[in-house]
């Protein structure tokens, strides 16, 4: 269940949050993805986008393959399924 009082981060702090957890991301990347799609979910407070920590981690983990031994292997998804 998602906590309605979960801390929300602005774009700069969202990128810092991801980077500190090993998912190097720039604020400009989040801005671009907010426009073209494919980025983490966010809410708007006026014109300011705000990201929940759980949404940021879920997005980063969904983009990450599981372990692999070479670049020619597809890897596995974190749940053990083959990555697409």
N, C-alpha and C positions, 0 to 999 in steps of 0.2 A: 504494500500500500504506500502511495506516495505521500509524503509529509507536506501539507499545505504551507507550513512555516519553514520549509527548507530555504536556506540562504540562496539568494539570487545574485549572480555576478554580472558586472558589465562586461563588455567585449574584451577589454584589456585584461581584466582579472580572470575571465574565462580562459583566455589563451594561456595565461600564467599558470592557472590551475591544471590545465592539461599538460603543459610542458613540465611542471614539477612532478607529474605522475608518469613521465616517460613518453608522452604523446606530443612531441614538439609541434606547436601550432602557433601561428602568428595572428594577431588581431585582424590584419588585412585578409587573411584566409577566411576567417569567420565572417567578415563583412561581405566578401565576394560570394561565399556560399549562401549567405542570407538572401542575396539578390537572385542568384541563379538556381538555388535549390541544392539539396544534398548535404546540407550542414545539420548541426544539432538543433533540436527544437528550442525555441525561445519565446518569451513573452515580451510585449512592449509596454513600457511605462512612459507614456507620451511618445516621443520619438526615439527613446532609448531602449535598445534591446537588452533583455535580462535573461540569463541562462541559469538553469538549475544544475547543481553539481551532478545529480544522478543522470540527467539528460546528456550532459557532456561526456561522462564516462561510458554510458550506453552507446553513444555515437562512436566514440573512439574505439571501443571494443568491437563493435560491429564491423569496423573497417580494418581490423587486424586479423591476419591469418594466424593459424596455430603454428607449432614448430614445423620446420622443414629443413632438409639437409642440403638443398641446392635451389637455385633460382628456377630450375626447370620443374620442380615439384610444385603442385598447387597448394600444398599445405593443408591443414585441417582447420575448420572453424573451431572456435573455443569450445563448442559443445561436442566436438568430435566428428562432425560431418565434414565431408570434403568441401573445400572452398570453391566457389564458382569462378 
